[in-house]
Amino acid sequence: MQKHGYMLTIKEVVHMADVEIRLVEGRADAYFKGFTVKTGGQEAPSPFDLFITSLGTCAALTAAGYCKSRGLDSEGMQILVDVERNPDTRLATKVKMEIVLPEGFPAEHRTRVLKAANACFVKKHLYEQPEFETVVREA
């Protein structure tokens, strides 16, 4: 019986992150999927603002998907988002979204479009929280 020899070559593995954040001129710029999102500083939204915005835009797109799948026009639909905060901790205590439907939107779909908006993928992460892991390494 002949044994086959295998040579194992170890290569340095470079991790390609889903999102890369770079600190630039007092901002934290996020690079992902060909986009650049600037955060912080005087001329860009804060990371918390982007978080709240992502909740609203996710709800809007999920509601629009519901409408599209049923041949309903969602053009002009609005999602208004208000945040209540604890004055001591400044943490959000309530995020309220109001869906403003376009004129003539069928009444029989109001409850279902609300249910669709509440099923937003970003919002689901608040109910089923991911584990967070942060490590430090040198460049």
C-alpha positions in Angstrom: 0.0 0.0 0.0 1.5 3.3 -1.0 1.1 6.4 1.2 0.4 9.7 -0.4 2.3 12.7 1.0 0.5 16.1 1.3 2.2 19.4 1.8 0.2 22.0 3.7 1.0 25.5 2.8 0.0 28.1 5.4 -0.9 31.5 3.9 -1.7 34.7 5.7 -5.5 35.1 5.7 -6.7 38.7 5.2 -10.1 39.2 6.6 -12.4 41.2 4.3 -14.8 43.0 6.6 -18.4 43.5 5.7 -18.0 47.2 6.6 -14.8 49.1 7.1 -14.8 52.2 9.4 -12.1 54.8 9.1 -11.6 57.8 11.4 -11.1 60.8 9.2 -11.0 64.5 10.3 -13.1 63.8 13.4 -15.7 61.7 11.6 -16.1 57.9 11.3 -16.6 57.1 7.6 -18.1 53.7 6.8 -17.2 52.0 3.5 -19.3 49.1 2.3 -20.7 47.7 -1.0 -19.2 50.6 -2.9 -20.8 53.2 -0.7 -19.3 55.7 1.7 -21.3 56.9 4.6 -19.9 59.8 6.6 -20.9 60.0 10.3 -20.2 62.4 13.1 -18.8 65.9 13.0 -20.7 69.0 12.1 -21.7 68.1 8.6 -22.8 64.5 8.9 -25.5 62.6 10.9 -24.5 60.8 14.1 -24.3 57.0 14.2 -27.5 57.1 16.3 -29.3 59.2 13.7 -28.3 56.7 11.1 -29.6 53.9 13.3 -33.0 55.6 13.7 -33.0 56.4 10.0 -32.3 52.7 9.1 -35.4 51.7 11.2 -37.6 54.1 9.3 -36.2 53.3 5.8 -36.4 49.6 6.5 -40.1 50.0 7.6 -40.8 52.1 4.5 -39.2 49.6 2.1 -40.9 46.6 3.7 -44.3 48.4 3.4 -43.5 49.3 -0.2 -42.7 45.6 -0.9 -46.0 44.6 0.5 -47.7 47.1 -1.7 -45.8 46.1 -4.8 -46.6 42.4 -4.3 -50.3 43.3 -4.3 -50.2 45.8 -7.1 -50.8 48.8 -4.8 -49.2 52.2 -5.4 -47.0 53.3 -2.5 -45.7 56.4 -4.2 -45.8 59.3 -1.7 -46.1 57.1 1.3 -44.2 58.5 4.3 -42.8 57.2 7.5 -42.4 59.7 10.3 -40.2 58.7 13.1 -40.0 60.3 16.6 -37.7 59.2 19.4 -38.4 59.6 23.1 -35.3 59.6 25.3 -34.5 59.1 28.9 -33.2 62.6 30.0 -30.6 61.1 32.3 -29.1 58.5 30.1 -30.1 59.9 26.7 -31.0 56.4 25.6 -34.1 55.9 23.5 -37.1 54.8 25.5 -39.6 54.8 22.7 -39.4 54.9 18.9 -42.7 55.9 17.4 -43.3 55.5 13.6 -46.3 56.9 11.8 -47.1 55.7 8.4 -48.8 58.4 6.2 -50.5 56.6 3.4 -51.0 58.1 0.0 -54.4 59.6 -0.8 -56.8 56.9 -2.0 -54.9 54.0 -0.4 -57.4 51.1 0.0 -58.7 50.9 3.6 -58.7 47.1 3.6 -54.9 47.1 3.3 -54.1 49.6 6.1 -53.7 47.0 8.9 -51.7 44.7 6.6 -49.3 47.4 5.5 -48.7 48.3 9.2 -48.0 44.6 9.9 -45.5 44.6 7.0 -43.7 47.7 8.2 -43.4 46.2 11.7 -41.8 43.1 10.2 -38.8 45.2 9.1 -35.5 43.2 9.2 -33.6 45.9 11.1 -36.3 46.0 13.8 -36.2 42.2 14.1 -32.5 42.6 15.3 -33.7 44.5 18.3 -35.9 41.6 19.3 -33.4 38.9 18.6 -30.2 40.6 19.6 -27.0 39.4 18.0 -23.9 38.7 20.1 -21.4 41.5 19.9 -17.7 40.8 19.8 -15.0 43.4 19.6 -11.3 42.6 19.4 -8.1 44.8 19.2 -5.2 44.2 16.8 -2.4 46.3 15.5 -2.2 47.3 11.9 
